[in-house]
Amino acid sequence: MRSPRCRVPWVVLALAAVLAAACAWFGAAVEGRLSPGGVVPAATEAARADRLLHEGFASAPPHLVLVTRVSGATRSVEDRAAAEQGERLVRRLSADRSVSQVVSYWRTRAPSLRSADRRSALVLVRLRGREQEATAAAGRLVPRLAGRHGPLEVEVTGEAASRAEALRLAERDQIRAELLALPLTALLLLVVFGSAVAALLPVAVGVLAVLGAQAVLRLLTFCTEVTVSATNISSALGFALAVDYSLFLLARHREETAAGAEPGTALRTALRTAGRAVLFSAGTVVLSLASLLVFPHTILRSIAYGGIAVTAFAALAGLVVLPALLTVLGPHVHRPGVLTRRYGRVRPGPYAGGRAAGPGRWGRVARGAQRRPRLVAVGVTAVLLVLATPFTRVQIGLFDDRVQPASSTVAEAGTVLRHAYRPGAVVTPATVVLPHFDLRRHAAELDAYARRVSLQKGVERVETATGSYSRSARTPPAGTAASAFASPRGVWLAVATPGEPYSTANRDLARTLRGLPAPAPVLVGGPGAVLDDVQRALLSRLPWCLSLAGATLLALSLALTRRPVMALTALLLNALSLAASFGALVFVFQEGHLAGLLGGFPVTGTTDVLMPALVFGIAFGLSMDYEIFLLARVCEEYERAPDAATAVVRGLDHTARLFTWAALTLAVVMAALATSDLVMLKIIGVGLALAVLLDATVVRGLLAPAVLALAGRAAWWSPWPRRPSDPVSQPLPSRRPLTGPAGAQHPRSDP
C-alpha cells in the first residue's frame, strides 16, 4: 500500500488536470467579450467630445464608409444601373437593426461624396450602440457588403470596420502563432534535453499557464474592459516564461542527478536553488508588468492584467506541477529515446561534483572579458549605444487603417478615400463641440469663432451651422446643412486639414484650438486631439512607470543578492540592452529597413505612441529574468569557488548555455507572434525577441563579467550581516591572477 506521501504528487496532478479543464471551459468564451480599442482613456477631452458628438448630432462622423466604384461598361456612378444598385444598397442598410443612419451620394447629390472622375461614390453609415456594439455590428456587416453588387464594386472602411478587421486578424493570428510555436518549441527542447519526456514537460506547463490566463481574462471582462491584444500577448508570454522556468528547473534537476544525487534529493536541490530563482524571476516580470497599471489606457492595463496572470500561472505550474511530474516519472524523465540517444547522454558540467575542472566555452568567454574588462565594457557598450541611436529619430503617431495588411479591403478602401476625395470629406481631423450652445441667440458669436478657426495654420475648411469657412471667407449653409451641425445638445464644427489625420500637425492644431478664445466652453476631438490626449496621458504617468519598475526590480535584485552594487549593475545593464532594442524597432518598423525579412508590413514613418511603453513593460521584466538566474548561480558558486572571479566564470558556465536555449525558445515563440498581420503584434514579437537575445548573449556573456571585474570589491560588498545560507562576502581581486601555475587555483581566505 502506498504511503500518503507517495500519493501527494498524484493528487497534485489530478487537481491540476481539473483546474486546466475548468479554465479551458471558462476561458474559451473570452474572445466574444474582448474590446478592439482601448487606446484613448475614457476621461480625456477627445473621448468626451467623441461621445457627445455621436450621441447628440445627426451629422457625426460615420462608423462605416462604403467606397463604391463602377466597373465594366458603366462609366459613372450617375448612370442609371449604378444609381439603382446604390439605392438598393442604401435600402438594405437602412433596414438593418444595427444601423441608425445612412447617407449616400445618390440621395444627397453632395459633391464631397463623389470622386472627381465620377467613377466612385460614398455611402456613410452610422451604427447604434457604443464602441463594442458598433464593432460587433461592423464585423457582421462588412463581409456582406464588401464585393461585387451589380455594376458596383464595394469596399468598406471606417473606424468600426478597422476595429472589426483587427479583431478578426488577432483571433486568426493567435491560432496560427500557437500552431507554429508549440511544435517548434518542443523540437528545440528535444535538442536541449535529448529526451522526449523532458521536452514535453515545459510544453505542458506552458499550456497550463495559457489556459489559466485565458480564464482570468474572461473573469476580468465582467468588471473592466479587456482588449483583444491581451490574449495574443499573454499567450505568447506565458508559453515563453513557462518554457524558461521549466528549462532551468529541469536542467538543475538533471545536473544534480548526473552528479549522483538521489531523485528526491536532486528535486529538493533544484527547487531550493533554481526554484528560488524562478520565484524571484516571476516577481521581476510581474512587477515590470505592474508598472503599466499606472497608465489610464485600457490597452496597456489589460495587457498588464493578462501578463501578470500568465506569469503567476507559469511560476505556479513550474514550482508545483512540474515537481509532481518529475516525482511520478522518476528516472524516465531524462532517459533518451531511440531517435534522441545522441543528445540524451547526460554530460556533467565542468564543475559537477565539486571537481576543479577547467571552464567550459562560456566560462572561457567570461574569463577573457575579466582579463580585459575596460576594452570589453567600452566596446560592447559602444555597440549597444549605436544600436540605440535610431530611437533619437522616433516620430510619434497612432496606428490607423494604414497598418492593416495589404490584403485587407479596409486598408484598400482607406487608400482610395485618401487619394480620390478631398481632405475632411469623411474623416474630420478636428472636431470642436460647444455643448449646450444656443444657436438662435448666439449665431453671430459662432460665425466669428468659425472665422477665427479657419485662419489657423493648416486649416483648409471649417463647416458648421452658420456656413462653410475658408480663410475667414464664409459660404452660407445649403439646404439642411445648418441643422446637421446643431441640436438641443449644442453645436459642433468640422475642421478639415491636409495630410494624415493622426499627424503631429493635427496634434498641434488641436492644442491651438483648445487655447483659442471661444464663445462658450469647447470640447476638441478628432484624430489630432486623440493623439494629443493619448500622448499627454502617457507622458504624465511615464516617470511613475519608470520609477516603479526600476525601484521594485532593484529591490528584488537586492533581496536576491544582498549586494547593492551588483543589483544596481544588473538594472543598468538591463536598461542598456533595452535601449538597443528600442533603436532597432525604430530602424525596422518606422523607417522600413529589413521589412522583407519580416514578411513585409506597411511603413507609415511613425511609431505608435504606446509601443515604447508597452515593449518596456514586458521586455524589462523578461530581460531581468536572465539576470536573476545568473546572479543566483554566481552567488551560489561563490560559496565553493576559491575567489570571486572564478565564481563569475562558474556561474556563467552553468547558466549561459541555458540562457542561449531559453532565449532561442522565447525568440521562436515571439517570432510566431511576429508572423501576425497586425503591425502592433509584429513589433512586440520582434522587440521582445531582440531584447532577450541581446540580453542572454552579449550583455550577460561579455558585458556582465567585464563590469563586475571593473567594480572590483565594491560589487561584492554587502551592508547586511551574513546569514548562514548566504554566500560569503569576498571582494573580487583586481590585480591578482585568476589561476596559479599549471592551472592551480588560489585559495581564498574569508573574513
N, C-alpha and C positions, 0 to 999 in steps of 0.2 A: 504493500500500500504506500502511495506517495505521501510524503510529509507535506504539511501546509505550506512550507517554504518553497517546495518544488512546484506547487500549484500556482504560486503568485504570478509567474510570467504568463501562464495560460489565461489567468483572469485578466491581466492587463491587456493581452491581445484580444480577448473576447470583448472587453469594454471598448477598445479602440475600433474594432470592427463594427460594433453597434453605433458608436459615435460617427464613424465615417459614413455609414448607411443613412443615418439621420441627417447629417449635414448635406449629403448628396441629394436627398429628397427635398429638404427645405431650401437649399441654395439653388436648385435647378430653375426655380421661377424668378431668379433675381433679374434676368435680362429684361423682363417686361416692366420692371419698376425703375429702370435707370433713366437718368436725365442726360441729354446730349450736350447741354450747355455748361453753366456754372462758372463762366469766366467773369461776368460782371457782378460784383456784390450788390445785393438787393437794396441796400440803403443808400447807394450813390445817387447823385443828381440825375445822371443819364438814365439809370434804371427807373427812377420815379417819373421822369419825363416820358419814357417809352410806355410805361403802364398807363399813364394818363392819356397819352395820345391814342393808344389802341382802344381804351375803354370809352373815351368821350367824343371822338371825332370820326366822321364817316370817311374822310379822305386820308386817314393814317396810312403809312407805308404798308404795302401788301405783304402777306406771308409767302405767297407763291406768285411767280411771274412766268406765264406761258409765252415762250417765244415761238410764234408760228411763222413758217416760211413756205411760200408756194413752191411747187415742184412740177415737173413735167411741162405740159403745154401752157399751163396757167402763167400769165405774165405778171399779174398784180394781185394784191390782197383785196382790191376793189372789184375784181372780176366776180361775176355772179356766182360761179361754183365755189370760189373761195369764201365769199361773204356768207353763202348759205351754210357752208360747213362751219364757219366761225360762229354763226348764230346757234347751230345745233350744239356746238361745244359749250357755249355760254349757258344754254338752257339745261344741259346735262349737269353742269357745275352748280347752277342755282338750285337745282332740285336736291342736291346732296345735303344731308342733315348737318354736316360739319362746316359748311360754307355759310358765311354771314353776308358776304357782298362780292359781286363780280363786276368789274369794269373792263370793257373791251373797246378796241378801236371801232369795230363795226357799229356799236351803239352810240359812242360819243363823237366819233369823227375827229378826235383830238389829234393834231399833227404830232404831238410828242409821243403818241403811241404807235406811230408808223415810221418805218425807216425811210431814208431819203430816196432809195431806189424803188420804193413801193412794193418790194417783194417780201417784206416782213412786217408783222404787226404784233402787238402785245395784248395779252389778257391778264388783268391784275385780279388776284383772288385773296380775300381776307377770310381767315378761319376763326371759328369760335373757340373759346376757352383760353387757358393760359399756355405757357410755353410747352409743357409736356403734352397737353391735349392737342395743340396745334401740330406738334411734331408727329404724334401718332397718326393724325389725320393725313398729314403730308406723306407719311410712309405708305398709307393705303392708297392715296390718290395718284401719286407720281407714276407708279408703274402702269396705271390705267390710262393716264393722259399722254405719256411720252410715246412717240411713234407716229406712224402714218395715219392720218384721218382724211381720206379722200385726197383732194389736191393739196392738203396742208400737211407739212411735217412739223410736229410739235416737240419742243424741248422745254423742260421745266427747270427753273432756278428759283432763287429767293432764299430768305433766311430759314424758313421752315424746311424747305427742300434740302438745303445744305445740312441741317441738323439730322434729318431723316437719313440722308445718304451716309453721314458719319456714323450713325448708329448701325446701319446695315454693314458697312465696311468693318467696323470694330468687332461685331459679332463674328463675321466671316474670318477676319484676321486672327481672332483668338483661337478658333478651331484649327486653323492652319498652323499657327505657331506651336500649339500643343502637339499636333501630329508630327511636326518636324523636331521639336525639342526632345520628346520622350525617347525615340529610338536612337538619336544621335548621342544623347547623354548616356544612355545605357551602354552604347558601344564604347565611348570614351572610358567609362568606369570599368568596363570589361578589360580594357587595355591596362588600366591602372592596377587593378587587383588581380587580374588573371583568374578570377573566379566568377562564374555566372551568378551564384547565390549572392556574393558580396556586392556585385554590380547592381543587382536588382533591389537591394535593401534601400539605398538612397532614393531610388525612383519611388518606392513605396512610401517612404517618409515624405517625399515631395507631393505625392498625390494626396496624402492625408492633410498636409498643410494647405493646399489649394482648396480642397473641399471645405475645410473649416473656415477659411477666409470668405468663401462664397456665401456660406451660411450667415456669417457675421454681417456681411454687406447687405444681404437681404433683410436682416433684422434691423439694420440702421435705416433702411428705406422707410420704415414705419414712423420714424421720428425726425428724419432730416433728408435733404436731397443728396443723392449719390450719383455721380456721373459715370458714364459708360467706361471712361478711361481707367477708372479704379479697378475694374475687373481684369482688364488686359494686363495692367502693370502689376497688380498684386499676384496674378497667376504666375507671371514670369519671375517676379521677385521671390515668391515663396518657393518655387521649384528650385531656383538657383541657390537660395540660402539652405534649403533642406539638403541639397547635394553637398554644399560646403561643410555643413555641420556633420553630416554622416561621414563624409570623406575623412575628416580629421579624427573623429572618434574611431572609425574602423581602422584607419592607419595606425593609430596608437595601440589599439587592441591587437592588431597583427604584430606590431613591433614587440610588444610585451610577450606575446605567445611565442614568437620566434626566439626570444631570449630565454625561453624555458619556463616561463611562469605558467601556473595552472590557469585554466579558463576563468574560474571565478576571480582569482587574484588579478589576472590581466584585465578583466572587465572593471574591477574596482579601481585599478590604477588608471585606466583610460578615463573613467568618469571623474576621478579626483584631479586629473591634470587637463586632458583635452576637454572634458566635460565642463570644468570650471571656466576654461577659455571660451567655450561655446556660450555659456551663460553670460559672460561679460560681452562677448561679441554681439549676441542678440540684444543686449542692453544698449550697445552703441547704435545699432541700426534703429531700434525703437526710439531712442532719444533724438537721433538725427531726423527721423520722420516726424516726430512730435513737434519739431521746430516749425513745420509747415502749418501747424494748427493756429499759429499767431496771425495768419493771413485771413481776411474775410472772404476770399474767393472760394466758392464751393468746390471747384475742380481740385484745388490744392488740398483742401480739407478732406475731401472724400478719398483722394489718393493716399493721404496720410492714414486715414482710418483703415483702409484696405491693407496698406503696407504694415502697419502696426499689428493688425490681426494675423496676417500671414506669417510675420516674423515670430510672433508668440507661438503659433501653432507649429512652426518649423522647429523651434527650440524645444517645445514640449514633446513633439514626436521624436526628436533626436535623443532627448535625455531620458525618456520613459519607454516609448515603444521600441526604439532600436535596441536598448539593452535587453528588453524582454525577448526580442527576436534572436539576439546573439546567444542568450541563455538556452533557448529552445533548440536552436540549430546546432549549437556546440561546435565541434571541430569541422562540421561540414561547411561552415561559412567561408573559410579560406582555402578549401580544397579545390584545385583546378579541375576543369572538365577535360574532355577528350581534345577539344579544339583550343584549349587555353593552357595547356601544360607548360608551354614555353614561358608564359607570363606568370604562371602560378607558383613558381618556386620562390619561396619567401627568402629574401636575402637580408640578413641582419644589417642594420645600419653601421656606419663606421665606428660608432661608439657603443654598440649594443653590448650589454652585459658588463659595462664598465671598462671595456678594452681600450687601450690607448693607441688605437689605430690611427692612421693618417686621415685627414679630412677628405670628404668627397668633392665632387665637382663644384657645388655651390659654396662649400667651405673654402675651397681654394680661391674662388672669386672674392669671397669676403676677406680672406687674408690678404689678397693683393690690394683690395681697397683700403685695408688698415695700414699697409706699408706706405701708401702714397695718398693719405686722406685728403690733403688740400687739393691735389690735382683732380682726384675723383669727384670730390664735393663741388668744386668750382665748375668742372666740365659738365657734370650731369645737371647741375642747377642751370647752367647757361643753356643747355639743350631744352630743358623744360620751359624756361622763360621765352625762348624763341618760339616754341610751340604755342605759348600763351599769347604772343603778340597780336594775332588776328582779332582777339577779343577787344582790343582797343579800337577796332573799326566797326564794332557792333552797331547796327541800325535797328532801333526798337520799333515794333509794329504789332499787329494782331493778325492771326490767321483768318482768312476768309475763304470764299469758294475757289480762289486760285490755287489753293493747295490740295484740292481734290485731284485724284489721278486723271490722266489724260483720257482714259476710257469712260469717265463719268459724264453722263449727259448734263448733269448740273454744272460742271465746270465749262463744258462746251457752250451751253446756253448763256452762262455768265460772260464768256468771251464775246459772243455775238452782241450781248447787251452793251458791253463797254465800247465796242467799235461802231455799231450801227445806229446808236441813239445818243442824243445829246446828254451832257452831264446833268445829273439830277432828275432825269425823266422818270426814273423809278426809285432808285436808291438815293435818298437825300443825305448828303454828307453831314448836314447840321439841321437840327430842328429846334425851334425856340417856342416853348409853350408858355402862355400867360394864363395861369389858372384864374378862373372867376372874373376874367376881364369883360367889362360891359362894352360891347362894340358900338351900340347905339349912342351911348353917351360920350365915348372917348375915341371916336373914329379918327379925329384929327391927330390925336396923340399917337395912335397906331401908325398912321401914314408917315408921320415924322420919324418914328422909330424905324420903320421899314426902310426909309431912305438912308438913315444912318448905317443900318446894317449893310445895305447894298454898296456903300462906299468903302467897306473894309477890304483889306488886302486879300486877294484870292477869290472874292465873291463874284460870281458871274450873274446870278439872278436870285431875286427874292420873291416868293409868291405868298400872298396872304389874303385875308378877306377884303382888303381895300384895293387890291390890284397886284400887278406884276412889276417889279422894280429892277432896273439895271443902271448902275452908276447914278443913282438918285432919280433917274427918269422913270415916270410912272405910266403904266398902261392900265386903263380901267379893267375891272374883272368882267369876264364874259359869261353870260348865262347864269348857271348855278354855282359858279366858281366861288363866289363870296360865302355862300352857306357851307361850302365844303371845308372852309378853314375856321368856321365859327360854330359854336354850340353853347348850350347852357353851362357847359363846363369851362368855357373860356375861348381863347383864340390861339392859333399857332401859326408860325411862319416856317416855310420850307426854304432852306438856303442851299443853293446849288453852287458847286465849285468844280474845277477841273481836277484830273488826277484820281488816284485811288482813294476810296472812302476812308480807309484806316491809315492814312498817311500822316506824317508829322506836321505837314502844313495844315491839315484839317484839325489836328490836335491843337495847334497854336491858335487857329481860328476860334475853336470852342472856348479856349481860355480868354480870348479877346472879347467874345460875345458875353461871357459871364461878367466881365468888368464894364461893359458898355452901359451907360445910363439908359434906363427903360421906363416906360410909363407905369409899370407895375412889376411886382416880383416875377422873375422868369425862371424857368427850368430849361437848361440847354441839354439836348440829347443828340442822337445820331452817332455814326461811327467815330467821328473825331472826338466827341465828348466821351464816348465809351473808352477809347484809348487813353484819354487823359485821366479818367476816373480809375481805370484799372491800374495805370502806372502810378498814380498818386497813392492809391491804397497799398500797392506793393512796396513802394519806396518808404512809406511811413512806417511800415512794420518790418522792413528788411533788417535794420540794426538789431531789433529784438530777436529775429530769427537767427542771425549770425551769432549773437551773444549767447543765446540759449543753447544752440548746437555746440559752440566752442566750449562754453563753461561746463556743460554736462558731460561732454565727451572727455574733456580734460580731467574732470573729477573721477570719471570711471576709469580712465587710464591710470590715474594716480592711485586709486583704490587697488588696482591690479598689481602695479609695480612698486608702490610706496616710494618712488623716486621722482621728485618734481621735474628735474631737468629732462629725464628720459621721457616722461609723459608729455612735456611741452614740445620736445623734439618730434615726437610722433605726430602731434597735432599740426605742427608747421610743415612737415614733410607731406602730410595728407593734403593740406591746402595747396601746396606747390603742384602736386600731381593733378589735383582737381582744376587748377588754373590752366594747365596744359590741355586738359580735356575741353574746357570751355573755348579755348582758342581754336582747337581742331573743329569744333562744332560750327563756329562762325565761318571758318575756312571752307568747310564742306557744304553746309546747308544754306548759309546766307549768300556765299559767293559762288557756289555751284561747282567747286573743284571736286574731282573724283566722283561725280554723280553717277557716271556709268558703272563704276564698280559696285554701287549700291542699288542697281536695278533702275536707276533714273527716278527723278522726282521733280516737281515744279519748283523753280527757283524764283522767289519774289524779291530778293535783295534785302529782305528784312529778317530779323529774328523775333519770334513771338516774345512779348514782354514777360510771360510767365515761365518760359522754358529754362532760363538760368536758375531761377529759384527752385523749380521742380527737380532739375537734374542735381542741384546742390543737395537738396533734402534727401534724395535717395543715394547718390554716389558718395557723399561724405561718410555716411554710415557704412556703406559697403567697403570703401577703401580702408577705413579704420578696422574693419573686420580682420583683414590680414595682419595689420599692425598688432592687434590684440593677440593673435596666435603666435606671432614672432616674439613679442615681449614676454608672453607667458613662458615660452620654451627657453628663451635666453635666461630669464630669471631662475628657471628650474635647473638649467645646466650649470648655472653659477655655483650651485651648491657642491657640484662634483668637479668642476674644472679647476686647473691649477692657477689660472689667472682670468681676468675679465675678458681679455681679447679672445682667449680660447673659448670662453662661454658664448661669445657672439658667433664665433665660427661654428661651434657645435649646434647652437640654436638654429642658425640659418641652414646648416646641413640637414637637420631633421625636418625643417618646415618648408624650405624653398621648393623642393620637388612637389610637395603638396600644394603650395601656392600656385605653381605653374599649372598643375592639373585642375585645381579648383578654378583658377582664372579661365582656363580653356573651357571648362564645362559651363561656367557662367557666361562666357562670351558666346558659346553655342546657343544657350537659352536666349540671350539678348539679341543674337543675330537672327534667331527665329522671330523675335518680336520686331526686328528691323525689316523683315520682309513685308510688313504691313503697308497697305496703300495709303494710310494716313501718315502725313509727314510728322505729326507730333509723336506718334509711337515710334516711328523710324528714328527720330532724333534721340528719344530716350534710350532706345535699344543700342544705338551706336555710341551715345555718350557714356552709358554705363559700361559697355564692353571696353571702350578705350580707357576709362578711368581705372578699372580693375586690372587690365593687362599692364598698364604703365606701373601701377602701384605694386603689383605682385612680382614684377621682374626688375625694372630699372631702379625704382625707388627702394624697395626692400632688399634687393640683391646687391646694389652698389652704394646708393646714397646713405642708407641707414648705417651700415658698418663704418663708412667713412666719417659720418657726422658723430657717431659715438666715440670713434677714436679721437677726433678733434676735441670733443668735450672733455676727454680725459677723466679724471677722478670726479669731476662735477656730475657726470652722467649717472654715477653710481651712489651719489650721496643721498642719504635718507635722514630726515629730521626726526623720525619716529624711532623709538626703541625696537630692536628686532624681536619678533615673535618666534617661537620655536619652529613654526612652519615656514618662516620666511627665508629666502636666500641670504647668505652672509653678505654684508655690505663691504665691498672691497673696491678701491679705486683702480681704474684702468691705467696701467703703467704706460706713459707716453714715450719713454726712451728705451725701456728695457726690451731686449729682443724677445720675440714671441716664443722661440724654442732654442734650446742649447745645442751643443754639438751632437751630431748624429741623431737629431730629432728628439732628444730627451727634453721633457718639459720642465720648466722651473717650478719648484714647489711654491705654495702660497702660504704666507703666514698671516692669519686673520687676526684682527684685533679682538 
